[in-house]
């Protein structure tokens, strides 16, 4: 089972929202921004929120499975976001 409660929603339009808990994604996000996925490289760029300075990109190699998504940091100057390096975040429906 997941060790934490942090939730991330990836929109089909390239948007991403991060919150402390799943139920806070719509009203109390920690960060909002955009993502791109090219092959196994995920680039996250937050435009607002308290997690990272706006516009700072983080690049991760990801493995996406039926269970969830595993993040491995390639380059990220945002220390708070980079804590997900080596973690697997579980998929919720």
N, C-alpha and C positions, 0 to 999 in steps of 0.2 A: 504493500500500500504506500501511497505518497507520504513523504516525511514532513512536508510543509503544506501551507494553504495558499500560497501565491498562485494566481490564475492569470492566464494570458489568452486573449481571443484574437485569432487571425481572421480578418475579413477577406472576402473574395475580391474586394476592391483594393487590396494592398494595405489596408489599415491594420493597426495592432493596438490593443489596449491591455494594460497590465494593472492588476489590483491585488491587494493583500488577500482577499477572499473572492471566490467565484461570485457571490451575491453582490459584491461591490463593483463589478465590471461596468455596470450601467450608471452608477451614481457617484462613486468615490474612487476613481482610478489613481494609481500611483504614476502612471505615464500613458501618454497617447502619442502615436506617431505612425510610421509606415514601415513596411518590410518588403524585401524582395527575396526571392528564392531562385537561384540559378544552380542547377544540378544539386549538389549537396551543400551549397554555401548559402546561408541565411544572413542577410544584412538587416539589422534593426536600426532605425533612426527615430528617436523620440523628439517630438516637437514641443511637448509640454509635460508638466508633472514634476515630481520631486526626485525621481530616480537618477536622472542624468542631465547634463547641460544640453539644451536644445541643439539639435543638428549634429551631435557627436555620433558617429556610426560605430556599431559593433558588428563584427563578422564572426560567424560560427559555422563549423561543419556540423551538419545535423544528420541524424539517422531517424527516419520517421517509420514507425511500425504501427501495428494494430493497437499496441499498448500505449504508445505515446511518442515523445520526441526526446532524443538525447542530444545534448549540446556539448560541443568541444570548441573552446575559444581559439580563434585564429588571431584576431586583433581586436581589442576593445580597451579604450582608455577610461571608460566609465567603470569605476571600481564596484559600485553597487550592482550594476547589471552583470558584470563579469563573475559574480558569485554563482551563476548558474553553470559555469564551466564544469563539465564532468557529471552533471545531473541529468536524470531522466525525469521529465515532467509527464504525468499520466494524462491520458485523454479522457475527458468526461463528455457525456452526451447530454 
